Amino acid sequence: MTHEEILAQYGPREAMEYDVVVVGGGPAGLSAAIKLKQLAAEHGKEISVVVLEKGSEPGAHILAGTVMDPRALYELFPNWKELGAPLNQPVTDDAMVFLSETGGMRTPNFLLPECFQNHGNYVISLANFTRWLAQQAEAIGVEIFPGFPAAEVLYNENGSVKGVATGNMGVGKDGEPTEAFQLGMELHAKYTLFAEGSRGHLGRQLISRFKLDDGKDPQGYALGIKELWEIDPKRHQPGFVMHTAGWPLDNDTYGGSFLYHMENNQVALGFITGLNYSNPYLSPFEEFQRWKTHPNIRWYLEGDESKGIQPGKRVSYGARAITAGGLLSLPKTVFPGGALIGCDAGFLNASRIKGSHAAIKTGMLAAQAAYEAVTHGRQHDELEAYPEAFQHSWLYEELNKARNFKAWFKWGLLPASFMNGLEQFLLRGRMPWTVHRDKPDHAYLKPASECKPIVYPKPDGKITFDRLSSVFVSNTNHSEEQPAHLTLKDASVPVQVNLAKYAGPESRYCPAGVYEFVKTTDNQDRLQINASNCVHCKTCDIKDPTQNIVWVTPEGGGGPNYGSM
C-alpha cells in the first residue's frame, strides 16, 4: 500500500498541538528547547515545547570527535560545572602532524593557527553530553519523544510549515500493514525547528521546496568514521589532542584524522574523508583502517610484551556525514513556519573540526526568535530575527574567518596547507578575497576507466577490522521486517550506470556494508541492500553519482546505539 492509501484506510491521524516542535534531539535541538523554556520561566510565560528524537534515546545516534569549545554552553548554562555536565577532560596538548607512509612531521605548536589551538576546550563524548542535555531539558518541562522519527513535513494551505508527522509503525517488508500496525501521529506547531544533523532527511526537502540554497555555493560534505579504544595506561596521555593530514590519502583528496585522549584510558580515533573525492575505487573505511597501521598511530594501540604493555581493545565504532561547506554554503535558515539549526543547516567550522558549539548557539538564537514570535501572537511566518541575530554573533565572525578553509583544497593538500596557514596564521582569517566551490560532491566522481584501482590490505582483527565486525560494535539494530529505508528512484540505475560506469562505488563509500553487488542465478549483477546494517551516516544520499539513492527514516528507534561515542 502507498502512504496515501494507508492514510485513506486507517486515518485520520491523531494530532497534538504545541507552540514549538523541535525535530532532532541532538545538541542543537535540545539547546533550542531548553532556551525556550528558560525564556518562558524568566518572563513568567507558558510555552509548550516537544522534541522528537529518532534514536532509541537521546544520544543513541550522536557521533562526533569530540573536542568541545564550551563558549556556547556557558551562555546556555553558566553553571554547567555545578550541574554536572560531562566535560571532565581538558585539553592538555595539541599536535598537528603531516604523515608520510612511514614517518611524520609535527608542526611546532607556536606555528599552529588559532583554529588548531584547543586551550580551554574539552575532550568529551558528545553522546554522553547529549544525554546530559536531555536530562536538563526534561527537568524544566520539555517533552522528549525518543524513538519517534519525524517522517513527513506537514504544510498549511498557504504553503507554510504546519508541523510534522511521525512514521507509521508495524509496516511489513512488502509495504502492507501488519497486525502490529500503528498510524503515525501529527504534531502541529506555530513554529517547527529542524535539527536533524548533517543531511537531514526533512531538511533536504525543505531546502529544495523553499529554494533556500539559491545563490549559495554547493554544500560540501565529508564522512567521519570513528572508533573508541581502551589502551594501556602507559601509553595514555589524558587531554592530548592530535590531528594528522597526508598519508594514506593522496595529495588531491581532502581529508585528515584525529586521535583524542579522553578520560579513563580511552582514546577516540577518527578519519575524515571529503566526499568530493574523484576515484570510485577509494574506500573511506579502508583508508581509516590503513591509517591505523601507521607507526605514529599503531604505537598507541598495539601491545609490547617486553615492556609489559597490553594491547588496546576496540570498544565501539560508528560513522556520520559532516556538513563542511561552511558559511559560503549555508542556506537561508528560515522559511514560513520554521527554521534550520545546527548541522541541518551546516554551521560546522571545518577549520576547527568543531560543530557542537555552533549547534548549541544556533539552537539558542532560533529559540530566542521563536519565543518572541509566539509571545507576540505570531505563527507560521518567517523568524527573520534568527538569521539577523546570527549575522551579529560571534559565531558568524568565527565562520567568516574560516570561509575559505575547505575551498583551498581544490588545489591539493600542499597548496591548501600553505594558503590556510597564510590565511589563518598570518592574516588571522582576514583574507581579502573569497574562494568558491562550483559543484556538489557527487559530481566529482570520475568513471572507473579513468582511475586506478586501489588494493587494500586484509584486516588483521587486532588493529584493523572488516565492516561487519565494526557494525556489530556499533550496536546497530533495525527490524528485519520493515521496508528498507534506503530507497532507489530507479532500480535499474545501480547496475546499468553505477556499476557499469563507476565500478559500483556504493559498495566502497558505505562504511557499514549496506550495499553489495551479487550475482543472480542466471549470472546477472544485482544490487543487494542490507538495510539492517545502516548506521545512518547518510553518505549514500550524498555521494551516489546519479543521486538515485534517497535515505528515508526507518521505523522508530532503529539504527545505531552509541554508548560513549
Long-range contacts (C-beta under 8 A, 24 or more apart in sequence): 1-175, 1-176, 1-177, 2-175, 6-168, 6-171, 6-177, 6-183, 7-183, 10-177, 10-181, 10-183, 11-183, 13-165, 13-183, 13-184, 13-185, 13-186, 14-183, 14-185, 14-186, 15-185, 15-186, 15-187, 15-188, 16-50, 16-185, 16-186, 16-187, 16-188, 17-48, 17-188, 17-189, 18-48, 18-49, 18-50, 18-163, 18-187, 18-188, 18-189, 18-190, 19-47, 19-48, 19-49, 19-189, 19-190, 19-191, 19-374, 20-47, 20-48, 20-49, 20-50, 20-189, 20-190, 20-191, 20-192, 20-193, 20-367, 20-370, 20-374, 21-49, 21-50, 21-52, 21-163, 21-164, 21-187, 21-188, 21-189, 21-191, 21-192, 21-193, 22-49, 22-50, 22-51, 22-52, 22-192, 22-193, 22-195, 23-52, 23-150, 23-164, 23-192, 23-193, 23-194, 23-195, 23-196, 23-200, 23-202, 24-51, 24-52, 24-53, 24-54, 24-194, 24-195, 24-196, 24-197, 24-200, 24-342, 24-344, 25-51, 25-52, 25-53, 25-55, 25-58, 25-130, 25-134, 25-144, 25-146, 25-195, 26-58, 26-61, 26-62, 26-130, 26-195, 26-197, 26-342, 26-359, 27-62, 27-126, 27-129, 27-130, 27-133, 27-342, 27-356, 27-359, 27-360, 27-363, 28-195, 28-341, 28-342, 28-343, 28-344, 28-359, 28-360, 28-362, 28-363, 29-53, 29-193, 29-195, 29-341, 29-342, 29-363, 30-58, 30-130, 30-133, 30-134, 30-136, 30-137, 30-142, 30-363, 31-72, 31-76, 31-133, 31-359, 31-360, 31-361, 31-363, 31-364, 31-367, 32-193, 32-195, 32-341, 32-363, 32-364, 32-366, 32-367, 32-370, 33-137, 33-142, 33-363, 33-367, 34-76, 34-133, 34-136, 34-137, 34-140, 34-142, 34-367, 35-76, 35-363, 35-364, 35-367, 35-368, 35-371, 36-142, 36-367, 36-370, 36-371, 37-137, 37-140, 37-141, 37-142, 38-140, 39-367, 39-368, 39-371, 40-371, 41-140, 43-375, 45-375, 47-371, 47-374, 47-375, 48-143, 49-141, 49-142, 49-143, 50-142, 50-143, 50-144, 50-145, 50-187, 51-137, 51-142, 51-143, 51-144, 51-145, 52-145, 52-148, 52-149, 52-150, 52-164, 52-166, 52-187, 53-144, 53-145, 53-146, 53-147, 53-148, 54-147, 54-148, 54-149, 54-150, 54-553, 54-556, 54-557, 54-559, 55-146, 55-147, 55-557, 55-559, 55-561, 56-146, 56-147, 56-557, 56-559, 56-561, 57-131, 57-134, 57-146, 57-147, 58-130, 58-131, 58-133, 58-134, 58-144, 58-146, 59-127, 59-128, 59-129, 59-130, 59-131, 59-134, 59-562, 60-127, 60-146, 60-559, 60-560, 60-561, 60-562, 61-197, 61-536, 61-559, 61-560, 61-562, 62-126, 62-127, 62-130, 62-562, 62-565, 63-126, 63-127, 63-224, 63-226, 63-318, 63-319, 63-320, 63-560, 63-562, 63-565, 64-126, 64-224, 64-226, 64-320, 64-355, 64-356, 64-565, 65-126, 65-224, 65-226, 65-258, 65-260, 65-268, 65-270, 65-353, 66-123, 66-124, 66-125, 66-126, 66-129, 66-260, 66-268, 66-354, 66-356, 67-91, 67-118, 67-121, 67-122, 67-123, 67-124, 67-241, 67-260, 67-353, 67-354, 68-121, 68-122, 68-124, 68-126, 68-129, 68-354, 68-356, 68-357, 69-120, 69-121, 69-352, 69-354, 69-356, 69-357, 70-120, 70-121, 70-122, 70-357, 71-357, 71-361, 71-394, 72-357, 72-358, 72-360, 72-361, 72-364, 72-395, 73-357, 73-360, 75-360, 75-361, 75-364, 76-360, 76-364, 77-136, 83-136, 84-132, 85-129, 85-132, 86-124, 86-125, 86-128, 86-129, 86-132, 87-122, 87-124, 87-129, 88-122, 88-124, 88-263, 89-122, 89-123, 89-124, 89-238, 89-239, 89-261, 89-262, 89-263, 90-120, 90-121, 90-122, 90-123, 90-239, 91-118, 91-119, 91-120, 91-121, 91-122, 91-123, 91-239, 91-241, 92-237, 92-238, 92-239, 92-240, 93-237, 93-239, 93-240, 93-241, 94-118, 94-119, 94-241, 94-242, 95-240, 95-241, 95-242, 95-243, 96-242, 96-243, 96-244, 96-245, 97-242, 97-243, 97-244, 97-245, 97-296, 98-244, 98-245, 98-246, 98-417, 99-244, 99-245, 99-246, 99-247, 99-294, 99-296, 100-246, 100-247, 101-247, 101-248, 101-294, 102-294, 102-295, 103-295, 103-296, 104-244, 104-246, 104-294, 104-296, 111-421, 111-425, 112-425, 113-351, 113-420, 113-421, 113-424, 113-425, 114-424, 114-425, 114-428, 114-429, 115-349, 115-351, 115-352, 115-401, 115-402, 115-405, 115-424, 115-429, 116-243, 116-352, 118-241, 123-239, 123-241, 123-260, 123-261, 123-262, 123-263, 123-268, 124-262, 125-262, 125-564, 125-565, 126-356, 126-565, 127-562, 127-563, 127-564, 127-565, 128-564, 129-356, 146-557, 147-556, 147-557, 148-185, 148-556, 149-553, 149-554, 149-556, 150-187, 150-196, 150-202, 150-553, 151-184, 151-201, 151-552, 151-553, 152-184, 152-202, 153-192, 153-202, 153-205, 153-206, 154-186, 154-188, 156-337, 156-380, 158-336, 158-380, 159-336, 160-335, 160-336, 160-337, 160-380, 160-381, 161-192, 161-206, 161-335, 161-336, 161-337, 161-338, 161-380, 162-188, 162-189, 162-337, 162-380, 163-187, 163-188, 163-189, 163-192, 164-192, 164-202, 166-556, 167-553, 167-554, 167-555, 167-556, 169-555, 169-556, 171-482, 171-483, 171-555, 172-481, 172-482, 172-483, 173-480, 173-481, 173-482, 173-483, 173-484, 174-483, 175-483, 178-481, 189-337, 190-337, 190-370, 190-373, 190-374, 190-378, 190-379, 190-380, 191-337, 191-338, 191-339, 191-370, 191-373, 191-374, 191-379, 191-380, 191-383, 192-337, 192-338, 193-338, 193-339, 193-341, 193-363, 193-366, 193-367, 193-370, 194-338, 194-339, 194-340, 194-341, 194-344, 195-341, 195-342, 195-344, 195-359, 195-363, 196-344, 197-320, 197-342, 197-343, 197-344, 198-320, 198-321, 198-322, 198-323, 198-343, 198-344, 198-346, 198-538, 199-321, 199-323, 199-538, 199-541, 199-542, 199-551, 200-340, 200-343, 200-344, 201-551, 201-552, 201-553, 203-340, 203-344, 203-345, 204-541, 206-335, 206-338, 206-340, 207-331, 207-340, 210-332, 210-335, 210-336, 212-331, 212-332, 212-333, 212-335, 212-340, 213-329, 213-331, 213-332, 214-332, 216-328, 216-329, 216-330, 216-331, 217-325, 217-328, 217-329, 217-407, 217-436, 217-437, 217-438, 218-325, 218-329, 218-437, 218-438, 218-439, 218-440, 218-441, 219-323, 219-325, 219-329, 219-331, 219-346, 219-440, 219-441, 220-274, 220-275, 220-276, 220-323, 220-324, 220-325, 220-326, 220-329, 220-406, 220-437, 220-441, 221-274, 221-275, 221-321, 221-322, 221-323, 221-324, 221-325, 221-441, 221-542, 221-543, 222-254, 222-255, 222-272, 222-273, 222-274, 222-275, 222-321, 222-322, 222-324, 222-350, 223-272, 223-273, 223-275, 223-284, 223-319, 223-320, 223-321, 223-322, 223-509, 223-511, 223-537, 223-539, 224-270, 224-271, 224-272, 224-319, 224-320, 224-321, 224-322, 225-270, 225-271, 225-272, 225-273, 225-284, 225-285, 225-288, 225-317, 225-318, 225-319, 225-511, 226-268, 226-269, 226-270, 226-271, 226-317, 226-318, 226-319, 226-320, 226-565, 227-268, 227-269, 227-270, 227-314, 227-315, 227-316, 227-317, 227-470, 228-266, 228-267, 228-268, 228-269, 228-314, 228-315, 228-316, 228-317, 228-563, 228-564, 228-565, 229-266, 229-267, 229-268, 229-269, 229-300, 229-301, 229-312, 229-313, 229-314, 229-315, 230-264, 230-265, 230-266, 230-312, 230-313, 230-315, 231-265, 231-266, 231-267, 231-300, 231-301, 231-312, 232-265, 232-303, 232-309, 232-310, 232-311, 232-312, 233-265, 234-307, 234-308, 234-309, 235-299, 235-300, 235-309, 236-261, 236-265, 236-267, 237-261, 238-262, 238-263, 243-353, 244-291, 244-296, 244-297, 245-413, 245-417, 246-413, 247-291, 247-294, 248-287, 248-290, 248-291, 248-294, 249-273, 249-287, 249-413, 251-412, 251-413, 251-414, 252-278, 252-412, 252-413, 253-277, 253-278, 253-279, 253-282, 254-406, 254-409, 254-413, 254-416, 255-287, 257-288, 257-291, 257-297, 258-353, 259-297, 259-300, 266-315, 266-564, 267-300, 267-312, 268-565, 269-297, 272-322, 272-353, 274-324, 274-406, 274-409, 274-441, 275-321, 275-441, 275-442, 275-509, 275-539, 275-542, 275-543, 276-441, 276-444, 277-444, 277-445, 278-444, 278-445, 278-446, 278-451, 279-446, 279-451, 279-452, 279-454, 280-445, 280-446, 280-447, 280-448, 280-451, 280-502, 280-503, 280-504, 280-505, 280-508, 280-545, 281-448, 281-451, 281-452, 281-453, 281-454, 281-503, 281-508, 282-454, 282-508, 282-509, 283-454, 283-456, 283-508, 283-509, 284-509, 284-511, 284-539, 285-319, 285-467, 285-470, 285-508, 285-511, 286-454, 286-456, 286-508, 289-456, 289-459, 289-464, 289-465, 290-456, 290-457, 290-464, 292-463, 292-464, 293-457, 293-463, 293-464, 298-463, 301-463, 302-462, 302-463, 311-462, 314-465, 314-473, 315-473, 315-563, 315-564, 316-473, 316-474, 316-475, 316-562, 316-563, 316-564, 316-565, 317-465, 317-470, 317-471, 317-473, 317-474, 318-474, 318-535, 318-560, 318-562, 318-565, 319-511, 319-512, 319-535, 319-537, 319-539, 320-535, 320-536, 320-537, 320-538, 321-537, 321-538, 321-539, 321-542, 322-348, 322-350, 322-355, 323-348, 323-355, 324-348, 324-350, 324-406, 325-406, 325-437, 326-350, 326-399, 326-402, 326-403, 326-405, 326-406, 327-396, 327-399, 327-400, 327-402, 327-403, 328-403, 328-407, 328-434, 328-436, 328-437, 329-437, 330-399, 332-387, 333-362, 333-366, 333-386, 333-387, 333-390, 334-382, 334-383, 334-384, 334-386, 334-387, 335-382, 336-380, 336-381, 336-382, 337-379, 337-380, 337-381, 338-383, 339-366, 339-369, 339-370, 339-383, 339-386, 341-365, 341-366, 347-395, 347-399, 349-398, 349-399, 349-402, 350-402, 350-405, 350-406, 351-401, 351-402, 351-405, 351-420, 351-424, 352-398, 352-402, 357-395, 358-395, 358-399, 361-393, 361-395, 362-390, 362-395, 365-389, 365-390, 365-393, 400-429, 401-428, 401-429, 401-430, 402-429, 403-434, 404-431, 404-434, 404-435, 406-437, 407-435, 407-436, 407-437, 408-435, 410-435, 410-437, 441-542, 441-543, 442-542, 442-543, 442-544, 442-545, 442-546, 442-547, 443-545, 445-502, 445-505, 445-543, 445-545, 447-501, 447-502, 448-501, 448-502, 448-503, 453-503, 467-511, 467-512, 467-513, 467-533, 468-513, 468-533, 470-511, 470-512, 471-512, 471-513, 471-533, 471-535, 474-512, 474-535, 474-560, 474-561, 474-562, 475-560, 475-561, 475-562, 475-563, 476-512, 476-532, 476-533, 476-534, 476-535, 476-559, 476-560, 476-561, 477-532, 477-558, 477-559, 477-561, 478-531, 478-532, 478-534, 478-554, 478-555, 478-558, 478-559, 479-555, 479-558, 480-532, 482-554, 482-555, 482-558, 484-529, 484-531, 485-531, 485-534, 485-551, 485-552, 485-553, 485-554, 485-558, 486-514, 486-529, 486-531, 486-534, 486-540, 486-549, 486-550, 486-551, 486-552, 487-549, 487-550, 487-551, 487-552, 488-548, 488-549, 488-550, 489-547, 489-548, 489-550, 490-548, 493-546, 493-548, 494-527, 494-548, 495-524, 495-525, 495-526, 495-527, 497-545, 497-546, 497-548, 498-527, 498-544, 498-545, 498-546, 498-548, 499-525, 499-527, 501-545, 502-545, 505-543, 505-545, 506-540, 506-544, 506-549, 509-539, 509-540, 509-543, 510-537, 510-539, 510-540, 511-535, 511-537, 511-539, 512-537, 514-540, 515-540, 534-559, 535-559, 535-560, 536-560
